[in-house]
Amino acid sequence: MTPAPIEVPTAGEPRLSEQALAAASPGLLAQPALWSSLRLAPGDQTMAASAPWTAYWATRMDAALDPVVARTRLAAARDTMAQRGDRTGELACLAAIIEGYYVDEGALDSLDGWIAALVDRLPSDDDWPSPDFEAHVMACGIGVLLRAPQHPLLARWAERGAVLVRRIKPGAGRLKLATFLAQYHFWRGEFDRTALIVDALPGLDVAGLLPAEVLVWLETVANHARCAGQPARGRAAIDHALRLLRQHGLQHHVYALHAHGASLALADGDADGAQVHVDAMRPVLDNRPQADQTHYWHFQAGLALARGDALRAVELARAAMGNAGEIGGPFRSAMQALSLGQALLCAGDAAAALPAIEQAMAAARSIDASLVLYSATLMHAACLLHLGHDEAASRALRDGWTLGARRDYATTASWWLPDVIGELAREALARGIEPAYVRRFVRRHALPGPDPALADWPWPLVLRAFGSFEALRDDRPLVRSSGKTAHRPLDLLRALLAHGGRLPVATALQWLWPEADAAAQRKAFDVALLRLRRMLDDPRLLQLEGGRLSLGARWVWTDVGALQALMQAIGAARDAPLEQLQRWAGLLLDLMRGPFLAGDEADWVRAARERHRRRFVVAVDQLAAQIEPLDAPAAQRLYERALDVEPLAESLSRRLMRLHAGCGDHAEALRVWRACRAMLQVAEGLEPSRETRALAAALGLGEAH
């Protein structure tokens, strides 16, 4: 069907008659750029009976009209159009009514009837007046999403709309359809598809859109920016929307717009910025009754959590959840259940948090809200970990992080809880769950390292001293220029490792510039430190305070620090299970790749090397002594591998000789004895100690003289 030619009166010409407006409307609906030129009589309730198209346009063009009043007028116009057999008019009114729920902030129950009426009047795909009008009606899907995100109409529209949005004319009509498509994929957590629309689709232009529709687009951009980790872009969209709001007096949008602003600020860790937006929501509730207060209580809960008041957050989240139940909408209910669960978890009540989070998971599954399901599954894992349900927690960790990896999610739904997410990332890496994605996620959010022994964490700086020295900045080797002076920044790092991560400046001066006078030493140190800071390019990694140079413990991983933490755990262990002991043994041997700063023979390096050698031998002794009664072959393997690292450690040779002999393996005991004697002779020109020789004799190994 071809729309009638559009003749919009110019300034000074009489207003369009109802008959002319009815003829022109199918084309007008497809060309929002012409709407501002319409000259219409003021709308009222009585107009709909005699002039439904005039009532429709007068209502649509009145930006300050209360959404409930607008809905009543549009419903009356629709009734008249239905009586006249004007299906185009019916569809236009129904689309406007449904779309109006997006900004109404009221109960959603009545939306069911309007959605059913729309579905009943939809033509077949080949029977629309024009593709542009079809796109115009399809755009009301943003209202359907609120009430019924799983409605089959939405999936069909999303598929058809993806083709239609490229066929219709560039401009406001395309942008209106793009808003629905972006919202549809956003609500489902399909952010890659949202990005294709928001970032890449050409021909999107707000010119000609009603101001309220521009606001919805800007809110869509802000939401996408929040989940894509683009806070500056999101703030710019909200600021633009607020200027538009003030310019056109769109007071009915104040509440929702500031809710989006609060969401962005909290996701970015800006509690003060969020407070500004929440404070701006309060007058709306003070000045008029409003059924939907969910956002206000929700973001009050988020602010309480951000400021460390979890108990207050619990009560506020309960208020938000109660109001969400009154308003309706499964997405809203899922989010509020998740918010309450997070607040309870942060308040230390994982048992109470569990059912709320399981409720969020069930609601999210029912509507394919993938980001909410991902976030709730991770929170579920956190609850299970706190309750000591390790096996179930491991399954939840795998389910959650796998879902996140599949979509490459950059954030979580509801509240951003860095401490909880850091714990979950640590557990995932320790269990080998989606390591590439988890490391990328951690790095994206600059989460601090939770455990100095966790080598798999994406530490900004990694330093290895056992074996050859290695320094990695974000997984890339630190590059140095040639020349002796150029080595000094890295020498500072070596000295820090030799001194356990905290190095007195006076010690550094004596170690690195022993022959220079005091002034020259200090100048050389300052130059080396400046160059090192430039190489590292991150003030968190290195601090100079109180005459001591130190590494940032939560941002720098060192094998020296990891080995020290592991040795402390081994030394404190009592009755540890075999699995844990074997895990520690593997970590110990992985860390001790070779002698401390191999190849460097400075006095301070040799002293540190001997100290670490002794500590390693003691740790192996302690660990193997606990493994021996549980699994003798495992203890034998530990001794053998430890002797590969420290072949001159006679105490390890003695324990291994004794263990083989106790197992009746005389030949292996003899082999160990001979290897011990040969290594000492070749490396040091020495004979085994009296204690070792006495043990060999007692075991009847021969040649023990």
C-alpha positions in Angstrom: 0.0 0.0 0.0 1.4 3.5 -0.9 0.8 6.3 1.6 -1.0 9.4 0.4 1.1 12.4 -0.5 2.0 14.5 2.5 1.2 18.1 2.4 2.1 19.8 5.7 0.9 23.4 6.1 3.6 26.0 6.4 3.5 28.9 8.9 0.4 31.0 8.5 -1.6 28.3 6.7 -4.7 26.8 8.4 -4.4 23.7 10.5 -4.8 20.3 8.8 -8.3 19.0 8.8 -9.1 15.6 10.3 -9.7 14.3 6.8 -6.4 15.6 5.5 -4.6 14.4 8.6 -6.1 10.9 8.3 -4.9 10.7 4.7 -1.4 12.0 5.5 -0.8 10.1 8.7 0.5 6.8 7.3 3.2 8.7 5.5 3.8 11.1 8.4 4.4 8.2 10.8 7.2 7.1 8.6 8.8 10.5 8.5 9.4 11.8 12.0 11.4 14.8 10.6 8.1 16.3 9.4 6.3 16.1 12.8 7.5 19.4 14.2 5.9 21.1 11.2 2.4 20.0 12.1 -0.1 22.7 13.1 -2.7 21.1 15.4 -5.5 22.2 17.6 -4.9 21.6 21.3 -5.9 18.1 22.3 -8.5 17.0 24.8 -10.5 14.0 25.8 -13.5 14.9 23.7 -11.6 15.3 20.5 -11.0 11.6 20.1 -14.6 10.8 19.3 -14.8 13.1 16.2 -11.2 13.6 15.2 -9.1 10.6 16.3 -6.1 11.4 14.2 -6.0 15.0 15.4 -6.3 13.6 19.0 -3.5 11.2 18.2 -1.1 13.8 16.9 -2.0 16.4 19.5 -1.3 13.9 22.3 1.9 12.6 20.7 3.3 16.1 20.2 2.6 17.3 23.8 5.9 16.6 25.5 4.7 17.8 28.9 1.5 15.6 28.9 1.2 13.2 31.8 1.7 9.6 30.5 -1.5 8.3 32.1 -3.5 11.2 30.6 -1.8 10.5 27.2 -2.7 6.8 27.5 -6.4 7.6 28.1 -6.6 10.0 25.1 -4.8 7.5 22.8 -7.1 4.7 24.0 -10.2 6.8 23.1 -8.7 7.7 19.7 -8.0 4.0 19.1 -11.6 3.1 19.9 -12.9 5.5 17.3 -10.4 4.3 14.7 -11.5 0.7 15.4 -15.1 1.7 14.8 -14.2 3.3 11.5 -12.1 0.3 10.4 -8.9 2.3 10.4 -6.3 -0.4 11.2 -3.4 1.9 10.6 -4.7 4.3 13.2 -5.4 1.5 15.6 -1.8 0.3 15.3 -0.4 3.8 15.7 -2.4 4.3 18.9 -1.6 0.9 20.3 2.1 1.4 19.6 2.1 4.8 21.3 0.2 3.4 24.3 2.6 0.5 24.8 5.7 2.7 24.3 4.4 5.1 26.9 4.8 2.5 29.7 8.6 2.7 29.2 8.6 6.1 30.9 5.4 5.9 33.0 7.0 4.3 36.1 3.7 2.8 37.0 2.2 -0.7 37.4 2.6 -2.9 34.4 -0.4 -5.2 34.8 -2.6 -3.3 32.3 0.1 -3.6 29.7 -0.9 -7.2 29.1 -4.2 -6.2 27.5 -2.6 -3.6 25.2 0.0 -6.1 24.0 -2.7 -8.7 23.3 -4.7 -6.0 21.3 -1.7 -5.1 19.3 -0.9 -8.7 18.4 -4.5 -9.2 17.4 -4.4 -6.2 14.9 -0.9 -6.8 13.4 -1.0 -7.4 9.6 1.1 -10.1 7.9 4.6 -9.2 6.9 3.5 -8.3 3.4 0.5 -6.3 4.3 2.0 -3.2 6.0 1.3 0.3 4.5 5.1 0.7 4.3 8.3 -0.6 5.7 8.8 2.6 7.6 5.4 2.3 9.3 6.1 -1.3 10.2 9.4 -0.1 11.8 7.5 2.6 13.6 5.1 0.1 15.2 7.9 -2.4 15.9 9.7 0.2 18.0 7.1 -0.1 20.7 8.8 -3.3 21.6 10.7 -1.4 24.3 7.4 -1.4 26.3 6.7 -5.1 25.6 10.2 -5.8 27.0 9.2 -4.4 30.4 6.3 -6.7 30.9 7.0 -9.8 28.8 10.7 -10.1 27.7 9.9 -13.7 26.5 6.9 -12.7 24.4 7.3 -14.5 21.0 6.6 -11.3 19.2 9.9 -9.8 20.4 12.1 -12.5 18.9 10.2 -12.3 15.6 10.5 -8.5 15.6 14.2 -8.7 16.4 14.9 -11.0 13.5 12.8 -9.0 11.0 13.9 -5.7 12.5 17.6 -6.5 11.9 16.8 -6.6 8.1 14.3 -3.8 8.2 16.6 -1.3 10.0 19.0 -1.4 7.0 16.2 -0.9 4.4 14.3 2.0 5.8 15.4 5.5 5.2 18.3 6.8 7.3 17.3 9.2 10.0 14.9 9.4 13.0 12.8 6.4 11.9 15.8 4.2 11.7 17.0 5.4 15.1 13.6 4.6 16.6 13.7 1.0 15.4 17.4 0.8 16.4 16.5 1.8 19.9 14.2 -1.2 20.3 16.7 -3.6 18.7 19.5 -2.4 21.0 17.3 -2.7 24.0 16.2 -6.2 23.1 19.7 -7.5 22.8 20.8 -5.5 25.8 18.2 -7.0 28.1 19.3 -10.5 26.9 22.9 -9.7 27.7 23.9 -9.9 24.0 26.2 -6.9 24.2 28.1 -7.7 21.1 24.9 -7.3 19.1 24.0 -4.2 21.0 27.4 -2.7 20.1 26.8 -3.4 16.4 23.7 -1.2 16.6 24.9 1.5 18.9 28.4 1.8 17.6 28.3 0.7 14.0 24.9 1.1 12.4 25.0 4.0 10.0 22.1 6.5 9.3 21.1 7.1 13.0 19.9 10.6 13.4 17.9 12.1 16.3 16.7 15.0 14.1 12.9 14.9 14.0 12.5 12.5 16.9 10.2 13.6 19.7 12.3 14.8 22.6 11.1 11.9 24.8 12.2 9.4 22.1 15.6 11.0 22.0 15.8 10.5 25.7 15.1 6.8 25.3 17.9 6.5 22.8 20.3 8.3 25.1 19.3 6.0 28.0 20.0 3.1 25.7 23.5 4.4 24.9 24.2 5.0 28.6 23.1 1.5 29.5 25.3 0.0 26.8 28.2 2.1 27.9 27.8 0.9 31.5 28.0 -2.7 30.5 30.8 -2.2 28.0 33.0 -0.5 30.6 32.8 3.0 28.9 31.8 5.2 31.8 32.8 8.5 30.1 30.6 7.8 27.2 27.7 6.9 29.5 28.1 10.1 31.5 28.1 12.1 28.2 24.8 10.5 27.1 23.2 11.2 30.5 24.4 14.8 30.5 23.0 15.3 27.0 19.7 13.8 28.1 19.5 16.1 31.1 20.1 19.2 29.0 17.3 18.0 26.7 15.0 17.4 29.7 15.6 21.0 30.9 15.1 22.4 27.4 11.8 20.8 26.8 10.4 20.6 30.4 10.1 16.8 30.3 9.5 16.4 34.0 8.0 13.0 33.6 11.4 11.7 32.6 13.4 13.1 35.5 13.0 10.0 37.8 14.0 7.4 35.2 16.9 9.5 33.7 18.5 10.1 37.1 18.1 6.3 37.8 20.2 5.6 34.8 22.7 8.2 36.0 22.9 6.6 39.4 23.4 3.2 37.8 26.3 4.4 35.8 28.0 6.2 38.7 27.8 3.2 41.0 29.1 0.9 38.3 32.1 3.2 38.0 32.7 3.3 41.8 31.5 6.9 42.1 29.3 7.0 45.1 29.3 10.8 45.3 28.1 11.0 41.7 25.4 8.4 42.4 24.3 10.4 45.4 23.6 13.5 43.2 21.4 11.4 41.0 19.5 9.7 43.8 19.0 13.1 45.5 17.4 14.4 42.2 15.0 11.4 42.3 13.7 12.3 45.7 11.7 15.4 44.8 9.7 13.4 42.2 8.5 11.1 45.0 7.9 14.1 47.3 5.8 16.1 44.9 3.4 13.5 43.5 2.3 9.9 44.1 4.2 7.4 42.1 3.5 3.7 42.1 7.0 2.7 41.0 9.6 3.7 43.7 11.8 0.6 43.0 14.6 2.6 41.4 14.8 5.0 44.4 15.1 2.3 47.0 17.3 0.2 44.7 20.0 2.9 44.3 19.8 3.8 48.0 20.7 0.2 48.6 23.6 0.4 46.1 24.9 3.6 47.8 24.7 1.9 51.2 26.8 -1.0 49.9 29.3 1.3 48.2 29.8 3.0 51.6 30.2 -0.2 53.5 26.8 -0.2 55.3 25.6 -3.6 54.3 23.0 -3.9 57.0 21.3 -0.7 55.8 21.6 -2.0 52.2 19.7 -5.1 53.2 16.7 -3.2 54.5 16.7 -0.8 51.4 17.0 -3.8 49.1 14.0 -5.4 50.8 12.0 -2.2 50.2 13.0 -2.2 46.5 12.1 -5.9 46.1 8.7 -5.4 47.7 7.9 -2.5 45.4 9.1 -4.4 42.3 6.6 -7.2 43.1 3.8 -4.6 43.2 4.8 -3.1 39.9 5.5 -6.4 38.0 8.0 -7.3 35.3 10.3 -10.3 35.5 13.5 -8.4 34.7 12.8 -6.0 37.5 12.1 -8.8 39.9 15.3 -10.7 39.0 17.4 -7.6 39.5 15.9 -6.8 42.9 16.3 -10.4 44.1 20.0 -10.3 43.0 20.4 -6.9 44.8 19.0 -8.3 48.0 21.2 -11.4 47.8 24.3 -9.3 47.3 23.5 -7.1 50.3 22.9 -10.1 52.5 26.2 -11.7 51.3 28.1 -8.5 52.1 26.4 -8.4 55.5 27.9 -11.8 56.2 24.7 -13.8 56.0 25.4 -16.2 53.1 22.7 -18.6 54.2 20.0 -15.9 53.9 21.5 -14.6 50.7 21.3 -18.0 49.0 17.5 -18.2 48.4 17.4 -14.6 47.2 20.1 -15.3 44.7 18.5 -18.6 43.6 15.3 -16.6 43.0 17.3 -14.2 40.8 18.8 -17.1 38.9 15.4 -18.7 38.2 13.9 -15.4 37.1 16.8 -14.6 34.8 16.6 -18.1 33.2 12.9 -17.6 32.5 13.6 -14.5 30.4 17.0 -15.3 29.0 18.6 -12.4 30.9 22.1 -13.7 30.4 24.0 -11.0 32.2 21.8 -11.3 35.3 22.1 -15.1 35.2 25.9 -14.8 34.9 26.1 -12.4 37.8 23.7 -14.3 40.0 25.5 -17.6 39.3 28.8 -16.0 40.5 27.1 -14.7 43.6 25.7 -18.2 44.1 29.2 -19.5 44.0 30.3 -16.9 46.6 27.5 -18.0 49.0 28.5 -21.7 48.6 32.1 -20.9 49.2 31.3 -19.0 52.4 29.1 -21.9 53.6 31.8 -24.4 52.9 30.1 -26.3 50.1 33.2 -26.6 48.0 32.0 -29.1 45.4 28.8 -27.2 44.7 30.8 -23.9 44.7 33.2 -25.3 42.1 30.3 -26.2 39.8 28.7 -22.7 40.2 32.1 -21.1 39.6 32.5 -23.1 36.4 28.9 -22.3 35.2 29.2 -18.6 36.0 32.7 -17.9 34.5 31.9 -20.1 31.5 28.8 -18.1 30.7 30.8 -14.8 31.1 33.5 -16.1 28.8 31.0 -17.1 26.1 29.7 -13.5 26.0 33.0 -11.8 27.1 31.1 -9.8 29.7 33.0 -6.8 31.0 31.0 -6.3 34.2 28.2 -7.7 36.4 24.6 -6.9 36.8 23.2 -5.1 39.9 26.1 -4.0 42.2 29.8 -4.1 41.4 31.4 -5.9 44.4 35.2 -5.9 43.7 36.1 -7.8 46.8 33.6 -10.6 46.1 34.5 -10.7 42.4 38.2 -10.8 43.4 37.6 -13.8 45.6 35.7 -15.6 42.9 38.4 -14.8 40.3 41.0 -16.2 42.7 39.1 -19.4 43.2 38.5 -19.8 39.5 42.2 -19.4 38.6 43.2 -21.8 41.4 40.8 -24.4 39.9 41.8 -23.8 36.3 38.3 -22.4 35.4 38.3 -20.1 32.2 41.8 -18.7 33.0 42.1 -16.6 29.9 38.7 -14.8 30.4 39.1 -14.5 34.2 42.6 -12.9 33.8 41.2 -10.5 31.2 38.3 -9.6 33.4 40.6 -9.0 36.4 42.9 -6.8 34.3 40.0 -4.9 32.9 38.9 -3.9 36.4 42.4 -3.6 37.9 41.5 -5.9 40.7 44.3 -6.2 43.3 46.0 -9.5 43.8 44.3 -11.4 46.7 47.1 -13.9 47.4 50.9 -13.6 47.0 51.1 -17.3 46.2 48.7 -17.1 43.3 51.1 -17.0 40.3 48.2 -17.3 37.8 46.7 -13.9 38.8 47.2 -11.2 36.1 49.6 -9.2 38.2 50.7 -5.9 36.6 54.3 -6.7 37.5 55.8 -10.2 37.8 59.4 -10.7 39.1 61.2 -14.1 39.1 64.5 -14.5 40.8 65.0 -18.3 41.1 66.9 -19.3 38.0 67.5 -16.5 35.6 66.0 -13.1 36.5 62.8 -12.2 34.8 60.6 -9.0 34.9 57.3 -9.0 33.1 55.0 -5.9 32.9 51.5 -7.0 31.9 53.0 -10.3 30.6 55.7 -8.5 28.5 59.4 -8.4 29.4 60.7 -5.1 30.6 62.9 -3.6 27.9 66.1 -2.0 28.8 68.7 -0.1 26.8 72.3 -1.2 26.6 75.1 -0.1 28.8 76.0 -0.6 32.4 74.0 2.4 33.6 70.9 1.2 31.8 71.0 -2.0 33.9 70.7 -0.2 37.2 66.8 0.1 37.2 66.6 -3.7 37.0 69.4 -4.0 39.5 67.1 -2.1 41.9 64.5 -4.8 41.4 67.0 -7.6 42.0 68.1 -5.9 45.2 64.5 -5.6 46.3 64.1 -9.3 45.8 67.3 -10.1 47.6 66.0 -8.1 50.6 62.5 -9.6 50.6 60.6 -6.8 48.8 61.5 -4.0 51.3 64.9 -2.4 50.7 66.4 0.3 52.9 67.9 3.0 50.6 71.1 2.9 52.6 71.4 -0.9 51.8 70.7 -0.3 48.1 73.5 2.3 48.0 76.1 0.0 49.5 75.0 -3.0 47.4 74.9 -1.3 44.0 77.4 1.5 44.3 79.9 0.3 47.0 82.9 2.3 45.7 81.2 5.7 45.1 81.1 8.5 47.7 77.8 9.3 49.5 76.7 12.1 47.1 77.4 10.0 44.0 75.6 7.0 45.5 72.5 9.0 46.2 72.5 10.7 42.7 72.9 7.3 41.0 70.1 5.8 43.1 67.8 8.7 42.3 68.5 8.4 38.5 68.0 4.6 38.6 64.8 4.9 40.5 63.4 7.6 38.1 64.2 5.3 35.2 62.6 2.4 36.9 59.4 4.3 37.6 59.3 5.3 33.9 59.7 1.7 32.9 57.0 0.5 35.2 54.6 3.4 34.4 52.4 2.7 37.4 52.8 4.4 40.8 51.1 1.4 42.6 54.0 -0.9 41.8 56.8 0.9 43.7 56.8 3.1 46.8 59.6 5.0 48.5 58.6 5.9 52.0 60.5 6.3 55.3 63.8 5.6 53.7 62.7 2.2 52.3 61.9 1.2 48.7 59.2 -1.4 48.5 57.1 -3.3 46.0 53.3 -2.8 45.9 52.2 -6.0 47.6 48.7 -6.1 46.0 50.0 -5.3 42.5 53.4 -7.1 42.2 53.9 -10.9 42.3 57.4 -12.2 43.1 58.5 -15.8 43.3 60.4 -14.9 46.4 57.2 -13.6 48.1 55.2 -16.6 46.8 57.8 -19.0 48.2 57.8 -17.3 51.6 54.0 -17.5 51.8 54.1 -21.1 50.8 56.7 -22.0 53.3 54.7 -20.4 56.1 51.7 -22.4 55.1 53.7 -25.6 55.1 55.3 -24.8 58.4 52.0 -24.2 60.0 50.2 -27.2 58.5 49.0 -29.9 60.9 47.2 -33.0 59.6 46.8 -31.6 56.1 45.2 -34.0 53.6 47.4 -35.7 51.1 45.9 -33.8 48.2 46.8 -30.5 49.8 50.3 -31.7 50.7 50.9 -32.8 47.1 49.6 -29.5 45.7 52.0 -27.6 48.0 54.8 -29.9 46.8 54.1 -29.1 43.2 54.0 -25.3 43.9 57.2 -25.5 45.8 59.1 -27.2 43.0 57.5 -24.9 40.4 58.7 -21.8 42.2 62.2 -23.0 42.9 63.3 -23.1 39.2 67.0 -22.8 40.2 69.5 -20.9 42.3 68.5 -17.4 43.4 69.6 -14.9 40.6 71.7 -17.6 38.9 74.9 -16.3 37.3 75.1 -13.2 39.6 78.0 -13.6 42.1 77.7 -10.3 44.0 78.2 -10.8 47.7 74.6 -9.8 48.5 73.3 -12.1 45.9 75.3 -15.1 47.2 74.1 -14.4 50.8 70.5 -14.3 49.7 71.0 -17.5 47.5 72.3 -19.4 50.5 69.4 -18.2 52.7 66.8 -19.3 50.2 68.6 -22.7 49.6 68.4 -23.4 53.4 64.7 -22.4 53.5 63.9 -24.6 50.5 65.5 -27.6 52.1 63.7 -27.1 55.4 60.4 -26.7 53.5 61.0 -30.0 51.6 61.9 -31.8 54.8 58.7 -30.6 56.5 56.5 -31.4 53.6 58.0 -34.8 52.8 57.8 -35.8 56.5 54.0 -35.3 56.4 53.7 -37.1 53.0 55.8 -40.2 53.9 53.3 -42.0 56.1 50.5 -41.2 53.7 52.2 -42.0 50.3 55.8 -43.2 50.4 56.3 -43.2 46.6 55.0 -39.6 46.5 57.5 -38.6 49.2 60.3 -40.3 47.2 59.4 -38.3 44.1 59.4 -35.1 46.0 62.9 -35.8 47.4 64.2 -36.7 43.9 62.9 -33.6 42.3 64.1 -31.5 45.2 67.6 -33.0 44.8 67.5 -31.9 41.2 67.2 -28.4 42.4 69.6 -28.7 45.4 71.9 -31.7 44.7 74.2 -30.8 47.6 71.4 -30.9 50.2 72.7 -33.9 52.3 69.7 -33.8 54.6 67.4 -34.6 51.6 69.7 -37.4 50.5 69.7 -38.9 54.0 65.9 -38.9 54.2 65.6 -40.4 50.7 68.2 -43.1 51.6 66.3 -43.9 54.8 62.9 -44.0 53.0 64.1 -46.4 50.2 65.7 -48.7 52.8 62.6 -48.7 54.9 60.6 -49.8 51.8 63.1 -52.6 51.2 64.7 -51.0 48.1 68.4 -51.4 49.0 69.5 -50.7 45.4 67.8 -47.3 45.3 69.2 -46.4 48.7 72.7 -47.2 47.4 72.1 -45.2 44.2 71.2 -42.1 46.3 74.2 -42.5 48.5 76.6 -42.7 45.6 75.0 -39.8 43.8 75.3 -37.7 47.0 79.0 -38.5 47.4 79.7 -37.9 43.7 78.0 -34.5 43.6 79.8 -33.3 46.7 83.1 -34.4 45.3 82.6 -32.8 41.9 81.0 -29.5 43.1 83.0 -28.8 46.3 85.8 -31.4 46.4 84.3 -32.6 49.7 83.3 -35.9 51.3 79.8 -36.4 52.7 79.3 -35.3 56.3 79.9 -37.7 59.2 76.2 -37.9 59.8 75.6 -39.0 56.1 78.4 -41.5 56.2 77.1 -43.0 59.5 73.6 -43.4 58.0 75.1 -45.1 54.9 77.0 -47.5 57.2 74.0 -48.2 59.3 71.9 -49.0 56.2 74.7 -51.4 55.0 75.3 -49.5 51.8 79.0 -50.2 51.8 81.8 -47.7 50.8 80.6 -45.6 53.8 84.1 -44.6 55.1 
